[in-house]
Amino acid sequence: MKKLIAVILALVFVLSLSACGAKEPASDLDYVKENGKLVVGITDFAPMDYEDENGEWIGFDADMAKEFAEYLGVEVEFIVIDWDNKIFELENKSIDVVWNGMTLTDKVKEAMGCSDPYCKNAQVVVVKADVADQYQDEASLADLAFAVEAGSAGKETVEALALNFTEVAYQSDALMEVAAGTSDACVIDLLMAGAMIGEGTGYPDLAYTVSLTSEEYVVGFRKGSELVDEFNKFWADACAEGTVLEVAKTYGVQESVIIK
């Protein structure tokens, strides 16, 4: 029995030495390179991230994420996340970056390592087009029932204005709520509104009216990550080479993109 206990203790000692000897990556950049891929947290958010008819993720953010992964010498992987849990997903290393038209807020700055702003945006009110003329200022919104994406800048905006709202999973769901008449209005990103509603889109009977905020998009990394500096260098180079403007024109966001 004593011999058996001694053998077990010896095995435990050897295993503990092995665990101690296992090297952690020296930096977050090394971690991504050793994994051989950049895992990007996204939602379905045209024109920034959305699937084409073949199921491939495309859009301004998606295409630039592919370019950044190539710059780092790794593959790219896109994972759809619950936007309300983006900070947890990042800290837990389920993803390496949040890149999905993310508005720079105090909460984001506190929780993430943020890139330089790369796009200008606003939060806008979307209503049925036939009543749009009734909702042209903040005062006119008081009695409306809004749909907003959970964890979004839109939610923060309606909360700050003390408006009535229901949370949904995605901004695209908020649009569907308005189109179906389940909600009177929604608050979404101007970039999405420009791409998704009005004549020639999937929502020709919707229109956006009041602009409630002026804001900027950033890419979010883990706090203290060297990937922030790597991204800023990459973006400057991509701007100088004309890549950013070329991709922006593909998705109609050239007026919003910040060229350095």
ZIJO-V665486 format. One line per field, one symbol per residue. burial: + if it has 16 or more other C-alpha atoms within 10 Angstrom, else -. Layout:
BEGIN
burial = ???
END
This chain:
BEGIN
burial = ---------------------------++--++---++++++++++++++------+++++++++++++--+-+++++--+++--++-+++---++++++++++---+--+++++++++++++++++++--+--+-----+--++++++++++++-++------+-+++++++++-+++---++++++++++++++++----+--+++++++--+++++++++-+-++--++-++--+-----++-++--+-++-++++-
END
